[in-house]
Amino acid sequence: MNLPLEAVEQTLGMFAFLAIELTLLFLLISYLVGVLQHYIPASKIKSILSSKNGKGYVTAALLGAITPFCSCSTIPFLKGLLRANAGFGTMMVFLFASPLLNPIIIGLFAVTFSVKVATFYFAIAMGVSIVAGFLLEKFGFESAIKPEALVEAKSSCCGTSCCNSKPVNKWLQIWRSTWRDFKSVLPYLIGGIAIGSIIYGFVPTEFIANFASDDNPLAIPVAAVIGIPLYVRAEAVIPLSAALAAKGMGLGAVMALIIGSAGASLTEVILLKSIFRNKLIAAFLLVIITMAITAGFTYSLLF
């Protein structure tokens, strides 16, 4: 178990790392989304990701699979989809699938475990994401999106410089919109990073392994729930999970921990509060936990 000084050092180190990484990611992805919105009409995005046909759900899942975003860096892309009036169900599919599926993660699964396990993980993550997106739209959860999240923040200058009447350069205009978006989520971002960093620094891996061993009948649900407060990208949690398995953690619990920690995090949940009402945030967490538990028990039975 870490000494208090070591825990503090780890907490501060993780806070600094996440603050820098997520700030840069948020600004970069927001800016790129702004550029895409400038060149790709909202009507085109809406037609591609329409919820009125099954292709839209599969397209959203595949889009998530090729975008190497972590759970937090999906938020600016999600805002872009909201403002482009993409289908609600397909948008939720992207939100679930993006942090869980990308070529790097699948490759790490294949190398760390096996190709069979990587294929199983891909099928579970994609399948549950598509079904969850469809059901959330079917049951009317779209109403839980905050109205302000659908509208891009406007400058008081209305597209002109505050100092003179010259039109603002389009790249500068996109940057100003990006910066306004960033400032609106900054309190949520800092709060989430702080909580996640404290958990990272003060909760030892031995604690997780002990509570999710094969001897514990609740090992898989415990691992799924424990994973969510940890802000660990899937690329990092897979090697970490291999080490936990060596310490006695059950393989089904390992799968649940990977999905729980990569699919959601406290930082992401806090960021989502700027977009979703509590009902939809609760549904989002329920989907991730259900996916993690289902994958864990199925994995234990098959492997």
Secondary structure in CASP SS format (residue, H / E / C, confidence):
PFRMAT SS
TARGET T0000
AUTHOR 0000-0000-0000
METHOD secondary structure of the structure
MODEL  1
M C 1.00
N C 1.00
L C 1.00
P H 1.00
L H 1.00
E H 1.00
A H 1.00
V H 1.00
E H 1.00
Q H 1.00
T H 1.00
L H 1.00
G H 1.00
M H 1.00
F H 1.00
A H 1.00
F H 1.00
L H 1.00
A H 1.00
I H 1.00
E H 1.00
L H 1.00
T H 1.00
L H 1.00
L H 1.00
F H 1.00
L H 1.00
L H 1.00
I H 1.00
S H 1.00
Y H 1.00
L H 1.00
V H 1.00
G H 1.00
V H 1.00
L H 1.00
Q H 1.00
H H 1.00
Y H 1.00
I C 1.00
P C 1.00
A H 1.00
S H 1.00
K H 1.00
I H 1.00
K H 1.00
S H 1.00
I H 1.00
L C 1.00
S C 1.00
S C 1.00
K C 1.00
N C 1.00
G H 1.00
K H 1.00
G H 1.00
Y H 1.00
V H 1.00
T H 1.00
A H 1.00
A H 1.00
L H 1.00
L H 1.00
G H 1.00
A H 1.00
I H 1.00
T C 1.00
P C 1.00
F C 1.00
C C 1.00
S C 1.00
C C 1.00
S C 1.00
T H 1.00
I H 1.00
P H 1.00
F H 1.00
L H 1.00
K H 1.00
G H 1.00
L H 1.00
L H 1.00
R H 1.00
A C 1.00
N C 1.00
A C 1.00
G C 1.00
F H 1.00
G H 1.00
T H 1.00
M H 1.00
M H 1.00
V H 1.00
F H 1.00
L H 1.00
F H 1.00
A H 1.00
S C 1.00
P C 1.00
L C 1.00
L C 1.00
N C 1.00
P H 1.00
I H 1.00
I H 1.00
I H 1.00
G H 1.00
L H 1.00
F H 1.00
A H 1.00
V H 1.00
T H 1.00
F C 1.00
S C 1.00
V H 1.00
K H 1.00
V H 1.00
A H 1.00
T H 1.00
F H 1.00
Y H 1.00
F H 1.00
A H 1.00
I H 1.00
A H 1.00
M H 1.00
G H 1.00
V H 1.00
S H 1.00
I H 1.00
V H 1.00
A H 1.00
G H 1.00
F H 1.00
L H 1.00
L H 1.00
E H 1.00
K H 1.00
F C 1.00
G C 1.00
F H 1.00
E H 1.00
S H 1.00
A H 1.00
I E 1.00
K C 1.00
P H 1.00
E H 1.00
A H 1.00
L H 1.00
V C 1.00
E C 1.00
A C 1.00
K C 1.00
S C 1.00
S C 1.00
C C 1.00
C C 1.00
G C 1.00
T E 1.00
S C 1.00
C C 1.00
C C 1.00
N C 1.00
S C 1.00
K C 1.00
P E 1.00
V C 1.00
N C 1.00
K H 1.00
W H 1.00
L H 1.00
Q H 1.00
I H 1.00
W H 1.00
R H 1.00
S H 1.00
T H 1.00
W H 1.00
R H 1.00
D H 1.00
F H 1.00
K H 1.00
S H 1.00
V H 1.00
L H 1.00
P H 1.00
Y H 1.00
L H 1.00
I H 1.00
G H 1.00
G H 1.00
I H 1.00
A H 1.00
I H 1.00
G H 1.00
S H 1.00
I H 1.00
I H 1.00
Y H 1.00
G H 1.00
F H 1.00
V C 1.00
P C 1.00
T H 1.00
E H 1.00
F H 1.00
I H 1.00
A H 1.00
N H 1.00
F H 1.00
A C 1.00
S E 1.00
D C 1.00
D C 1.00
N C 1.00
P C 1.00
L C 1.00
A H 1.00
I H 1.00
P H 1.00
V H 1.00
A H 1.00
A H 1.00
V H 1.00
I H 1.00
G H 1.00
I C 1.00
P C 1.00
L C 1.00
Y C 1.00
V C 1.00
R C 1.00
A H 1.00
E H 1.00
A H 1.00
V H 1.00
I H 1.00
P H 1.00
L H 1.00
S H 1.00
A H 1.00
A H 1.00
L H 1.00
A H 1.00
A H 1.00
K C 1.00
G C 1.00
M E 1.00
G C 1.00
L H 1.00
G H 1.00
A H 1.00
V H 1.00
M H 1.00
A H 1.00
L H 1.00
I H 1.00
I H 1.00
G H 1.00
S H 1.00
A H 1.00
G H 1.00
A C 1.00
S C 1.00
L H 1.00
T H 1.00
E H 1.00
V H 1.00
I H 1.00
L H 1.00
L H 1.00
K C 1.00
S C 1.00
I C 1.00
F E 1.00
R C 1.00
N H 1.00
K H 1.00
L H 1.00
I H 1.00
A H 1.00
A H 1.00
F H 1.00
L H 1.00
L H 1.00
V H 1.00
I H 1.00
I H 1.00
T H 1.00
M H 1.00
A H 1.00
I H 1.00
T H 1.00
A H 1.00
G H 1.00
F H 1.00
T H 1.00
Y H 1.00
S H 1.00
L H 1.00
L H 1.00
F C 1.00
END
